[in-house]
Each structure stands twice: as structure tokens, then as C-alpha cells.
Amino acid sequence: MKISGTAQLSSDRESVWRALNDPEVLVRCIPGCQRLEAVGADAFKMTLNAGVGSIRGVYDGQVSLHDQQEPGSFRMQARGTGAPGTIGADVLVRLEPGDDGGTSLSYEADATVGGMIGGVGQRMLTGVSKRMAADFFGNVDTALAGTPEPASTAASPSDRAPGSPAAPVFTAPQSVPTGGSSFALGVAVGAAAGLAGAVVGAWIAGRRSG
């Protein structure tokens, strides 16, 4: 399934890139995101909680990052599994200078779904995906405008499994509410640009803090 879209952000692309590099901002901007954790030099784990109707649940996913050209573009591969089904997406994201000093962001995603969510019509999936993307970009624009939002918290050592290596972990202070038509496919695919920005940002932050 092919999904593409665009978004106009009011800040310049360097500022947008920096926002996408701040996991504390991103964990509260991605609808349904509960947790971000660095697991390697170019990989990140995410936990998402979202659903539509009875197709609802927690998705655990992992993202790998490729071809990062700051501040202009990057690619990602995302895979997620949960009780409602499976999600996969290969995504290209571009950031270009926009009008009035803003940023024009575009994304192209090639997505696959399985399980119960695979039975949802493609038109509905595409519509939900684009709404989720719009929600994410709106949240990022709000964060860039300096509107106060609750800060996320890094996990304490007691939150990590015994013997596990220390890694940057960021958790949302509470589950981000999702509408009746919002579910994990929207996060992983429709908000692909947002998701990709989130994981690449958290990955970069993880490398810098390591």
C-alpha cells in the first residue's frame, strides 16, 4: 500500500530537524507513543498504544535508519507487531525550505499490514493515516511555537531489566489520547514522516549521549 503526503510547518527546517531530534518532545507529539528506547547505533524501539473500534492494542516496533542527510532527508524501515496485527513501512522523508521561512515536509511510504488491521479497507487506512500525520505535525508545530506541554521523563535505572545495558529511554507522562479513527497503522504509516522524524531524532540523541 502506497501512502504519501505533505505538511507545512511554520518554523525553518533547521528548527524542525532539531525538534525531530528531541525525544522528550517527540514522545509526547506522536499520537499513542508511550516509549522510545535506543537499541543500537542505527536502531530504536517504540511502544505505541492505539486502536480503532475493537481493533485496539499495544504495538511493539523497531525502526532502522538510513541515508540521513541533515537537515534535508532520511529513510527509515519500521516494523511493528501487536495483538491486532502486524505493520511494516519503508519511508522516505524530505524537508525543504517553505514559504515565509517555514518548512515544507513530504513523505512517501510503502506499507504492508497483516492480521485484523489487514481487513480494514485501504481507503479507510489511508484516511486515518493522513489524519494521524496531521495530528503529529500539528503537535510538533505547537512544540516549536513554545506552547507549554507536560515534559516526558527518562526511565530510571529501576525501570530497566537487570543486566541490560544503559540506553536512553523516554516515556510519555500519560497515554496520548487517540480518536475513534486513530490506530497504530496511522502512527507507523500515515504519520510515517512524524514517526521517522521521531526515531531518527531519538537515535541521534542516543548517540550523542552515549
N, CA, C and O of each residue as an XYZ file, in Angstrom:
840
protein
N       0.846     -1.182      0.000
C       0.000      0.000      0.000
C       0.885      1.237      0.000
O       1.765      1.384      0.849
N       0.645      2.125     -0.960
C       1.423      3.355     -1.088
C       0.680      4.504     -0.415
O      -0.512      4.707     -0.646
N       1.389      5.241      0.407
C       0.808      6.414      1.062
C       1.813      7.552      0.966
O       3.003      7.360      1.219
N       1.336      8.734      0.599
C       2.210      9.907      0.546
C       1.441     11.107      1.062
O       0.210     11.113      1.091
N       2.181     12.113      1.463
C       1.535     13.308      1.977
C       2.533     14.423      2.183
O       3.741     14.235      2.038
N       2.012     15.583      2.520
C       2.846     16.753      2.773
C       2.345     17.474      4.014
O       1.208     17.286      4.448
N       3.211     18.297      4.571
C       2.835     19.139      5.709
C       3.635     20.426      5.633
O       4.790     20.430      5.208
N       3.012     21.516      6.048
C       3.676     22.811      6.110
C       3.854     23.192      7.576
O       2.882     23.290      8.325
N       5.102     23.403      7.978
C       5.396     23.810      9.344
C       5.891     25.248      9.337
O       6.545     25.680      8.388
N       5.583     25.981     10.384
C       5.862     27.415     10.400
C       7.322     27.736     10.681
O       7.772     28.839     10.370
N       8.076     26.806     11.262
C       9.483     27.052     11.581
C      10.388     26.618     10.432
O       9.995     25.808      9.593
N      11.610     27.167     10.403
C      12.564     26.789      9.375
C      12.988     25.335      9.559
O      12.817     24.763     10.636
N      13.540     24.743      8.504
C      13.786     23.305      8.552
C      14.880     22.920      9.540
O      14.869     21.806     10.062
N      15.837     23.831      9.811
C      16.835     23.514     10.834
C      16.170     23.367     12.201
O      16.514     22.473     12.973
N      15.213     24.256     12.494
C      14.493     24.163     13.769
C      13.619     22.916     13.811
O      13.518     22.248     14.840
N      12.984     22.610     12.672
C      12.166     21.395     12.611
C      13.039     20.171     12.831
O      12.667     19.270     13.583
N      14.197     20.130     12.182
C      15.095     18.989     12.356
C      15.510     18.849     13.815
O      15.539     17.743     14.355
N      15.832     19.977     14.455
C      16.218     19.903     15.868
C      15.068     19.382     16.724
O      15.286     18.606     17.655
N      13.840     19.809     16.409
C      12.691     19.302     17.162
C      12.534     17.805     16.961
O      12.208     17.075     17.897
N      12.768     17.351     15.736
C      12.693     15.926     15.456
C      13.859     15.169     16.073
O      13.864     13.939     16.095
N      14.839     15.897     16.570
C      15.971     15.277     17.257
C      15.828     15.311     18.768
O      16.762     14.949     19.483
N      14.683     15.736     19.263
C      14.471     15.837     20.706
C      13.449     14.794     21.140
O      12.247     15.018     20.998
N      13.905     13.652     21.669
C      12.970     12.582     22.032
C      11.984     12.987     23.107
O      10.883     12.441     23.167
N      12.358     13.941     23.966
C      11.427     14.377     25.007
C      10.235     15.118     24.408
O       9.129     15.055     24.945
N      10.456     15.815     23.302
C       9.354     16.457     22.596
C       8.554     15.410     21.827
O       7.323     15.409     21.854
N       9.266     14.526     21.144
C       8.618     13.585     20.242
C       7.741     12.573     20.949
O       6.697     12.184     20.426
N       8.153     12.139     22.140
C       7.382     11.114     22.832
C       5.995     11.623     23.205
O       5.076     10.830     23.415
N       5.840     12.943     23.288
C       4.513     13.486     23.574
C       3.815     14.019     22.324
O       2.639     14.376     22.374
N       4.543     14.073     21.199
C       3.929     14.558     19.964
C       3.370     13.432     19.097
O       2.409     13.648     18.358
N       3.949     12.241     19.172
C       3.464     11.126     18.360
C       2.211     10.559     19.007
O       2.282     10.089     20.142
N       1.072     10.581     18.337
C      -0.150     10.035     18.929
C       0.021      8.576     19.337
O       0.404      7.737     18.521
N      -0.264      8.278     20.596
C      -0.203      6.913     21.085
C       1.164      6.439     21.520
O       1.292      5.315     22.006
N       2.203      7.268     21.361
C       3.551      6.831     21.729
C       3.705      6.794     23.245
O       3.382      7.762     23.933
N       4.197      5.674     23.758
C       4.434      5.531     25.184
C       5.911      5.506     25.532
O       6.296      5.921     26.625
N       6.752      5.020     24.611
C       8.147      4.764     24.979
C       9.043      4.799     23.748
O       8.665      4.318     22.680
N      10.233      5.370     23.906
C      11.291      5.346     22.904
C      12.556      4.843     23.579
O      12.901      5.298     24.670
N      13.243      3.917     22.945
C      14.464      3.381     23.552
C      15.501      3.066     22.477
O      15.209      2.340     21.527
N      16.708      3.607     22.624
C      17.799      3.297     21.711
C      18.264      1.868     21.943
O      18.483      1.455     23.082
N      18.415      1.109     20.848
C      18.868     -0.278     20.965
C      20.096     -0.546     20.114
O      20.555     -1.686     20.041
N      20.633      0.469     19.473
C      21.815      0.301     18.653
C      22.185      1.607     17.996
O      21.517      2.625     18.178
N      23.275      1.567     17.220
C      23.772      2.783     16.588
C      22.789      3.332     15.565
O      22.786      4.533     15.295
N      21.962      2.476     14.997
C      21.023      2.939     13.983
C      19.658      2.277     14.144
O      18.958      2.033     13.161
N      19.290      1.990     15.385
C      18.020      1.311     15.632
C      17.370      1.837     16.902
O      18.043      2.277     17.834
N      16.038      1.778     16.914
C      15.284      2.290     18.039
C      14.032      1.458     18.233
O      13.428      1.002     17.262
N      13.639      1.258     19.487
C      12.388      0.572     19.795
C      11.342      1.592     20.221
O      11.652      2.596     20.861
N      10.095      1.311     19.852
C       8.983      2.164     20.243
C       7.841      1.298     20.754
O       7.660      0.167     20.303
N       7.077      1.830     21.689
C       5.841      1.196     22.136
C       4.702      2.170     21.887
O       4.744      3.316     22.333
N       3.683      1.704     21.168
C       2.545      2.534     20.790
C       1.263      1.901     21.304
O       1.111      0.680     21.258
N       0.353      2.711     21.788
C      -0.937      2.232     22.277
C      -2.031      2.990     21.544
O      -2.224      4.183     21.776
N      -2.747      2.307     20.663
C      -3.773      2.977     19.873
C      -4.736      1.954     19.313
O      -4.499      0.750     19.411
N      -5.828      2.429     18.724
C      -6.788      1.500     18.159
C      -7.936      2.195     17.471
O      -8.096      3.412     17.573
N      -8.726      1.422     16.775
C      -9.951      1.910     16.164
C     -11.021      0.862     16.413
O     -10.866     -0.297     16.027
N     -12.109      1.268     17.060
C     -13.156      0.322     17.388
C     -12.619     -0.809     18.244
O     -11.968     -0.582     19.263
N     -12.902     -2.036     17.814
C     -12.430     -3.205     18.560
C     -11.002     -3.575     18.205
O     -10.397     -4.414     18.871
N     -10.450     -2.954     17.153
C      -9.076     -3.263     16.743
C      -8.148     -2.320     17.498
O      -7.744     -1.278     16.981
N      -7.825     -2.694     18.698
C      -7.081     -1.810     19.589
C      -6.061     -2.633     20.362
O      -6.324     -3.781     20.717
N      -4.899     -2.047     20.621
C      -3.908     -2.749     21.411
C      -2.585     -2.027     21.441
O      -2.443     -0.923     20.916
N      -1.616     -2.670     22.067
C      -0.264     -2.140     22.190
C       0.597     -2.756     21.099
O       0.575     -3.968     20.889
N       1.348     -1.922     20.412
C       2.248     -2.371     19.363
C       3.689     -2.128     19.797
O       4.036     -1.035     20.243
N       4.515     -3.144     19.665
C       5.950     -3.006     19.884
C       6.626     -3.012     18.526
O       6.419     -3.922     17.724
N       7.431     -1.998     18.272
C       8.060     -1.887     16.970
C       9.524     -1.520     17.056
O      10.012     -1.070     18.092
N      10.215     -1.721     15.947
C      11.620     -1.346     15.850
C      11.847     -0.666     14.515
O      11.261     -1.039     13.499
N      12.704      0.334     14.537
C      12.963      1.150     13.355
C      14.453      1.191     13.079
O      15.259      1.347     13.997
N      14.816      1.050     11.821
C      16.208      1.248     11.414
C      16.267      2.453     10.480
O      15.331      2.720      9.726
N      17.381      3.172     10.545
C      17.517      4.456      9.859
C      18.619      4.408      8.815
O      19.650      3.762      9.008
N      18.388      5.096      7.710
C      19.314      5.035      6.587
C      19.384      6.383      5.873
O      18.445      7.177      5.929
N      20.504      6.626      5.204
C      20.640      7.757      4.275
C      20.227      9.093      4.883
O      19.477      9.856      4.274
N      20.715      9.368      6.076
C      20.369     10.623      6.754
C      21.197     11.778      6.190
O      22.427     11.752      6.225
N      20.506     12.781      5.676
C      21.137     13.959      5.091
C      20.599     15.193      5.808
O      19.669     15.841      5.327
N      21.187     15.516      6.964
C      20.716     16.649      7.765
C      20.905     17.964      7.018
O      21.980     18.176      6.456
N      19.922     18.856      6.980
C      18.574     18.723      7.521
C      17.548     18.408      6.445
O      16.379     18.770      6.579
N      17.979     17.727      5.361
C      17.117     17.619      4.197
C      16.299     16.360      4.026
O      15.178     16.433      3.524
N      16.820     15.190      4.428
C      16.073     13.972      4.146
C      16.609     12.805      4.956
O      17.716     12.857      5.491
N      15.806     11.749      5.037
C      16.230     10.481      5.632
C      15.259      9.390      5.207
O      14.142      9.663      4.767
N      15.705      8.164      5.346
C      14.872      6.994      5.097
C      14.736      6.189      6.378
O      15.587      6.271      7.264
N      13.661      5.411      6.474
C      13.513      4.514      7.604
C      12.775      3.254      7.180
O      12.004      3.249      6.221
N      13.034      2.196      7.920
C      12.267      0.966      7.823
C      11.683      0.698      9.199
O      12.415      0.665     10.188
N      10.371      0.508      9.271
C       9.695      0.290     10.548
C       8.903     -1.004     10.497
O       8.246     -1.308      9.501
N       8.977     -1.763     11.584
C       8.218     -2.996     11.714
C       7.582     -3.026     13.087
O       8.241     -2.707     14.077
N       6.309     -3.404     13.170
C       5.628     -3.462     14.454
C       4.690     -4.647     14.530
O       4.123     -5.067     13.521
N       4.526     -5.191     15.738
C       3.607     -6.300     15.963
C       2.774     -6.032     17.209
O       3.235     -5.398     18.158
N       1.550     -6.520     17.187
C       0.655     -6.410     18.328
C      -0.503     -7.360     18.132
O      -0.632     -7.978     17.075
N      -1.349     -7.482     19.145
C      -2.480     -8.399     19.053
C      -3.368     -8.124     17.836
O      -3.855     -9.073     17.222
N      -3.596     -6.848     17.466
C      -4.457     -6.588     16.308
C      -3.823     -6.915     14.963
O      -4.534     -6.970     13.959
N      -2.499     -7.137     14.903
C      -1.885     -7.458     13.630
C      -0.454     -6.984     13.529
O       0.185     -6.678     14.536
N       0.047     -6.924     12.302
C       1.426     -6.527     12.040
C       1.445     -5.339     11.086
O       0.530     -5.142     10.286
N       2.510     -4.558     11.194
C       2.667     -3.353     10.390
C       4.108     -3.280      9.905
O       5.036     -3.568     10.661
N       4.294     -2.901      8.660
C       5.627     -2.650      8.136
C       5.590     -1.442      7.222
O       4.606     -1.232      6.513
N       6.645     -0.647      7.229
C       6.675      0.539      6.373
C       8.105      0.893      6.002
O       8.998      0.901      6.849
N       8.307      1.181      4.732
C       9.551      1.751      4.232
C       9.231      3.179      3.809
O       8.329      3.405      3.002
N       9.970      4.140      4.355
C       9.566      5.545      4.239
C      10.728      6.433      3.801
O      11.854      6.284      4.274
N      10.437      7.348      2.902
C      11.364      8.419      2.537
C      10.746      9.738      2.978
O       9.595     10.031      2.654
N      11.515     10.534      3.719
C      11.045     11.827      4.225
C      11.965     12.928      3.711
O      13.188     12.794      3.744
N      11.364     14.020      3.235
C      12.140     15.165      2.754
C      11.676     16.437      3.448
O      10.480     16.638      3.661
N      12.627     17.291      3.798
C      12.342     18.610      4.358
C      12.945     19.656      3.428
O      14.148     19.645      3.169
N      12.105     20.557      2.927
C      12.544     21.614      2.027
C      12.170     22.970      2.617
O      11.196     23.077      3.363
N      12.953     24.020      2.280
C      12.554     25.357      2.722
C      11.169     25.693      2.187
O      10.880     25.474      1.011
N      10.315     26.227      3.056
C       8.953     26.567      2.661
C       8.746     28.064      2.565
O       9.692     28.848      2.647
N       7.498     28.445      2.391
C       7.154     29.866      2.284
C       7.316     30.563      3.627
O       7.140     29.956      4.683
N       7.650     31.835      3.569
C       7.730     32.679      4.768
C       8.663     32.099      5.828
O       8.413     32.231      7.026
N       9.742     31.456      5.375
C      10.723     30.930      6.313
C      10.340     29.628      6.971
O      11.031     29.175      7.884
N       9.250     29.008      6.532
C       8.811     27.751      7.123
C       9.451     26.542      6.465
O      10.459     26.654      5.767
N       8.847     25.383      6.701
C       9.365     24.119      6.181
C       8.262     23.370      5.457
O       7.143     23.247      5.954
N       8.594     22.873      4.277
C       7.693     22.011      3.522
C       8.201     20.582      3.649
O       9.286     20.258      3.166
N       7.419     19.732      4.296
C       7.817     18.347      4.550
C       6.957     17.415      3.705
O       5.741     17.587      3.622
N       7.594     16.427      3.080
C       6.859     15.433      2.304
C       7.332     14.040      2.683
O       8.480     13.852      3.084
N       6.439     13.064      2.553
C       6.811     11.685      2.846
C       6.173     10.742      1.838
O       5.078     10.992      1.333
N       6.879      9.656      1.555
C       6.387      8.591      0.692
C       6.608      7.278      1.428
O       7.737      6.954      1.797
N       5.538      6.523      1.645
C       5.623      5.284      2.408
C       5.076      4.124      1.594
O       4.057      4.245      0.916
N       5.775      2.997      1.676
C       5.312      1.740      1.104
C       5.019      0.829      2.285
O       5.942      0.383      2.965
N       3.748      0.549      2.536
C       3.350     -0.120      3.775
C       2.723     -1.480      3.512
O       2.102     -1.712      2.475
N       2.902     -2.375      4.483
C       2.237     -3.671      4.470
C       1.596     -3.888      5.829
O       2.161     -3.507      6.854
N       0.417     -4.500      5.841
C      -0.280     -4.781      7.089
C      -0.788     -6.212      7.070
O      -1.036     -6.781      6.007
N      -0.942     -6.792      8.264
C      -1.455     -8.144      8.381
C      -2.329     -8.277      9.608
O      -2.410     -7.356     10.420
N      -2.987     -9.422      9.750
C      -3.868     -9.639     10.885
C      -5.173     -8.888     10.718
O      -5.600     -8.616      9.596
N      -5.811     -8.549     11.835
C      -7.122     -7.903     11.783
C      -7.090     -6.576     11.051
O      -8.022     -6.250     10.316
N      -6.016     -5.800     11.243
C      -5.984     -4.499     10.578
C      -5.835     -4.644      9.072
O      -6.147     -3.725      8.316
N      -5.349     -5.825      8.636
C      -5.262     -6.070      7.208
C      -6.622     -6.174      6.549
O      -6.731     -6.050      5.329
N      -7.677     -6.404      7.350
C      -9.020     -6.498      6.812
C      -9.724     -5.166      6.683
O     -10.835     -5.100      6.156
N      -9.094     -4.104      7.156
C      -9.685     -2.768      7.040
C      -9.428     -2.239      5.634
O      -8.335     -2.419      5.097
N     -10.404     -1.600      5.043
C     -10.268     -1.115      3.679
C      -9.127     -0.129      3.507
O      -8.820      0.646      4.413
N      -8.492     -0.164      2.320
C      -7.341      0.703      2.070
C      -7.723      2.173      2.131
O      -6.935      2.995      2.599
N      -8.919      2.516      1.667
C      -9.328      3.923      1.703
C      -9.388      4.428      3.141
O      -8.956      5.541      3.437
N      -9.932      3.591      4.036
C     -10.011      3.989      5.436
C      -8.621      4.088      6.042
O      -8.325      5.030      6.777
N      -7.758      3.104      5.730
C      -6.398      3.128      6.268
C      -5.662      4.386      5.830
O      -4.982      5.031      6.628
N      -5.805      4.729      4.551
C      -5.125      5.916      4.043
C      -5.644      7.179      4.712
O      -4.865      8.058      5.082
N      -6.966      7.270      4.869
C      -7.540      8.445      5.512
C      -7.100      8.593      6.949
O      -6.736      9.683      7.389
N      -7.134      7.478      7.690
C      -6.698      7.503      9.086
C      -5.233      7.890      9.169
O      -4.834      8.688     10.017
N      -4.436      7.313      8.277
C      -3.006      7.588      8.282
C      -2.723      9.070      8.107
O      -1.898      9.637      8.824
N      -3.399      9.694      7.164
C      -3.151     11.110      6.907
C      -3.633     11.981      8.065
O      -3.027     13.011      8.362
N      -4.716     11.574      8.715
C      -5.163     12.338      9.886
C      -4.146     12.240     11.014
O      -3.877     13.222     11.706
N      -3.579     11.043     11.196
C      -2.569     10.868     12.231
C      -1.338     11.712     11.925
O      -0.740     12.306     12.822
N      -0.966     11.760     10.647
C       0.173     12.586     10.255
C      -0.097     14.047     10.573
O       0.765     14.742     11.110
N      -1.303     14.513     10.237
C      -1.656     15.907     10.510
C      -1.611     16.196     12.005
O      -1.156     17.261     12.420
N      -2.084     15.245     12.816
C      -2.028     15.422     14.271
C      -0.588     15.557     14.746
O      -0.271     16.433     15.550
N       0.278     14.687     14.245
C       1.676     14.733     14.670
C       2.317     16.068     14.311
O       2.942     16.710     15.156
N       2.162     16.483     13.054
C       2.803     17.726     12.621
C       2.242     18.924     13.365
O       2.976     19.863     13.676
N       0.943     18.901     13.655
C       0.359     19.968     14.457
C       0.971     20.027     15.843
O       1.232     21.109     16.370
N       1.199     18.855     16.434
C       1.826     18.806     17.756
C       3.253     19.341     17.720
O       3.677     20.058     18.626
N       3.993     18.989     16.664
C       5.369     19.480     16.537
C       5.374     20.994     16.360
O       6.193     21.688     16.962
N       4.464     21.507     15.537
C       4.384     22.952     15.344
C       4.086     23.664     16.663
O       4.643     24.724     16.946
N       3.203     23.071     17.463
C       2.884     23.642     18.767
C       4.112     23.658     19.665
O       4.376     24.644     20.354
N       4.858     22.560     19.654
C       6.068     22.489     20.472
C       7.089     23.529     20.031
O       7.738     24.160     20.866
N       7.232     23.709     18.722
C       8.183     24.695     18.209
C       7.751     26.119     18.536
O       8.588     27.011     18.682
N       6.447     26.327     18.650
C       5.941     27.659     18.985
C       6.152     27.998     20.448
O       5.941     29.137     20.864
N       6.571     27.008     21.233
C       6.869     27.260     22.631
C       5.693     27.130     23.554
O       5.764     27.567     24.703
N       4.578     26.526     23.078
C       3.431     26.316     23.946
C       3.788     25.296     25.009
O       4.237     24.203     24.664
N       3.607     25.603     26.298
C       3.985     24.662     27.350
C       3.215     23.361     27.232
O       1.999     23.353     27.044
N       3.953     22.246     27.348
C       3.362     20.923     27.369
C       4.029     20.133     28.471
O       5.155     20.452     28.852
N       3.359     19.090     29.008
C       3.999     18.294     30.049
C       5.253     17.622     29.533
O       5.259     17.071     28.432
N       6.310     17.663     30.318
C       7.566     17.047     29.904
C       7.506     15.555     30.124
O       6.916     15.084     31.096
N       8.128     14.798     29.203
C       8.258     13.368     29.401
C       9.426     13.113     30.329
O      10.193     14.024     30.639
N       9.559     11.888     30.766
C      10.608     11.568     31.718
C      11.457     10.432     31.217
O      10.956      9.517     30.563
N      12.748     10.480     31.518
C      13.629      9.363     31.201
C      13.431      8.285     32.238
O      13.201      8.569     33.413
N      13.521      7.041     31.794
C      13.316      5.938     32.717
C      14.438      5.881     33.727
O      15.595      6.140     33.396
N      14.100      5.542     34.956
C      15.102      5.385     35.999
C      15.769      4.036     35.853
O      15.227      3.161     35.177
N      16.954      3.829     36.478
C      17.630      2.541     36.376
C      16.741      1.383     36.794
O      16.873      0.287     36.250
N      15.834      1.594     37.750
C      14.987      0.504     38.211
C      13.988      0.075     37.155
O      13.413     -1.010     37.247
N      13.772      0.930     36.136
C      12.846      0.581     35.076
C      13.475     -0.355     34.059
O      12.765     -0.932     33.236
N      14.787     -0.517     34.098
C      15.470     -1.347     33.126
C      15.611     -2.766     33.649
O      15.719     -2.997     34.853
N      15.609     -3.706     32.721
C      15.762     -5.099     33.117
C      17.146     -5.313     33.705
O      18.110     -4.708     33.236
N      17.271     -6.176     34.741
C      18.578     -6.434     35.341
C      19.571     -6.915     34.299
O      19.269     -7.790     33.487
N      20.754     -6.333     34.332
C      21.809     -6.746     33.427
C      21.734     -6.132     32.050
O      22.620     -6.367     31.228
N      20.701     -5.350     31.769
C      20.590     -4.738     30.452
C      21.488     -3.513     30.387
O      21.657     -2.815     31.387
N      22.080     -3.237     29.190
C      22.955     -2.071     29.071
C      22.160     -0.787     29.188
O      20.997     -0.719     28.790
N      22.808      0.240     29.744
C      22.142      1.534     29.874
C      21.867      2.094     28.486
O      22.744      2.057     27.623
N      20.678      2.606     28.260
C      20.302      3.189     26.977
C      19.300      4.298     27.233
O      18.524      4.228     28.186
N      19.311      5.335     26.381
C      18.339      6.402     26.563
C      16.919      5.868     26.417
O      16.589      5.246     25.408
N      16.083      6.106     27.416
C      14.688      5.684     27.390
C      13.832      6.895     27.718
O      14.084      7.586     28.705
N      12.829      7.156     26.903
C      11.930      8.276     27.137
C      10.505      7.759     27.116
O      10.107      7.042     26.198
N       9.733      8.130     28.141
C       8.362      7.662     28.244
C       7.412      8.840     28.342
O       7.755      9.887     28.892
N       6.219      8.661     27.805
C       5.202      9.703     27.896
C       4.651      9.756     29.304
O       4.521      8.715     29.948
N       4.317     10.958     29.813
C       3.756     11.058     31.150
C       2.397     10.400     31.252
O       1.989      9.986     32.337
N       1.686     10.296     30.133
C       0.409      9.597     30.099
C       0.138      9.233     28.654
O       0.729      9.810     27.740
N      -0.754      8.276     28.445
C      -1.076      7.880     27.088
C      -1.664      9.060     26.334
O      -2.525      9.773     26.850
N      -1.195      9.259     25.119
C      -1.741     10.335     24.300
C      -3.089      9.891     23.785
O      -3.174      8.841     23.148
N      -4.166     10.653     24.034
C      -5.482     10.210     23.600
C      -5.563     10.117     22.089
O      -5.049     10.982     21.381
N      -6.207      9.069     21.592
C      -6.395      8.893     20.164
C      -7.874      8.818     19.865
O      -8.642      8.269     20.655
N      -8.284      9.366     18.730
C      -9.685      9.376     18.372
C     -10.164      8.010     17.928
O      -9.377      7.070     17.814
N     -11.474      7.904     17.675
C     -12.045      6.626     17.304
C     -11.512      6.101     15.992
O     -11.582      4.898     15.742
N     -10.979      6.966     15.144
C     -10.462      6.518     13.855
C      -8.944      6.473     13.839
O      -8.345      6.396     12.767
N      -8.309      6.521     15.000
C      -6.853      6.534     15.077
C      -6.350      5.207     15.606
O      -6.828      4.725     16.633
N      -5.391      4.613     14.919
C      -4.803      3.382     15.421
C      -3.376      3.277     14.929
O      -2.891      4.153     14.213
N      -2.696      2.195     15.315
C      -1.251      2.150     15.142
C      -0.812      2.264     13.696
O       0.282      2.764     13.432
N      -1.625      1.817     12.748
C      -1.223      1.968     11.360
C      -1.039      3.433     11.029
O      -0.124      3.801     10.293
N      -1.897      4.258     11.566
C      -1.765      5.688     11.331
C      -0.461      6.226     11.847
O       0.135      7.114     11.237
N       0.000      5.692     12.987
C       1.271      6.136     13.531
C       2.414      5.642     12.661
O       3.302      6.415     12.299
N       2.397      4.369     12.325
C       3.539      3.759     11.654
C       3.601      4.082     10.175
O       4.678      4.053      9.578
N       2.448      4.393      9.569
C       2.428      4.638      8.140
C       2.021      6.070      7.826
O       2.820      6.839      7.291
N       0.804      6.429      8.148
C       0.321      7.754      7.793
C       1.134      8.836      8.438
O       1.407      9.858      7.809
N       1.534      8.643      9.683
C       2.406      9.587     10.357
C       3.841      9.168     10.140
O       4.702      9.410     10.986
N       4.098      8.541      9.007
C       5.422      7.999      8.750
C       6.493      9.067      8.856
O       7.560      8.838      9.427
N       6.205     10.234      8.304
C       7.189     11.298      8.416
C       7.425     11.637      9.872
O       8.561     11.826     10.305
N       6.340     11.713     10.621
C       6.481     12.003     12.037
C       7.189     10.904     12.776
O       8.069     11.170     13.595
N       6.821      9.676     12.501
C       7.465      8.550     13.163
C       8.932      8.489     12.802
O       9.788      8.294     13.665
N       9.221      8.657     11.517
C      10.615      8.620     11.102
C      11.404      9.727     11.778
O      12.520      9.512     12.253
N      10.812     10.913     11.816
C      11.495     12.005     12.498
C      11.712     11.699     13.952
O      12.762     12.016     14.512
N      10.726     11.085     14.571
C      10.839     10.758     15.984
C      11.974      9.792     16.244
O      12.809     10.014     17.122
N      11.998      8.719     15.474
C      13.008      7.712     15.773
C      14.400      8.172     15.364
O      15.381      7.868     16.042
N      14.490      8.909     14.250
C      15.817      9.392     13.886
C      16.300     10.405     14.915
O      17.486     10.445     15.243
N      15.384     11.221     15.424
C      15.776     12.186     16.448
C      16.223     11.511     17.716
O      17.252     11.869     18.290
N      15.451     10.531     18.162
C      15.821      9.836     19.379
C      17.114      9.061     19.189
O      17.925      8.955     20.110
N      17.304      8.518     17.990
C      18.538      7.785     17.707
C      19.748      8.708     17.780
O      20.763      8.366     18.386
N      19.636      9.888     17.155
C      20.743     10.844     17.196
C      21.015     11.273     18.629
O      22.169     11.351     19.052
N      19.943     11.553     19.381
C      20.115     11.955     20.774
C      20.788     10.849     21.570
O      21.625     11.111     22.434
N      20.414      9.602     21.269
C      21.020      8.480     21.972
C      22.507      8.371     21.687
O      23.296      8.097     22.591
N      22.897      8.586     20.427
C      24.318      8.510     20.074
C      25.111      9.625     20.753
O      26.230      9.417     21.221
N      24.506     10.813     20.796
C      25.226     11.945     21.379
C      25.403     11.780     22.881
O      26.388     12.248     23.451
N      24.441     11.109     23.526
C      24.535     10.938     24.974
C      25.354      9.720     25.344
O      25.690      9.530     26.513
N      25.687      8.876     24.344
C      26.425      7.651     24.624
C      27.926      7.901     24.732
O      28.692      6.966     24.967
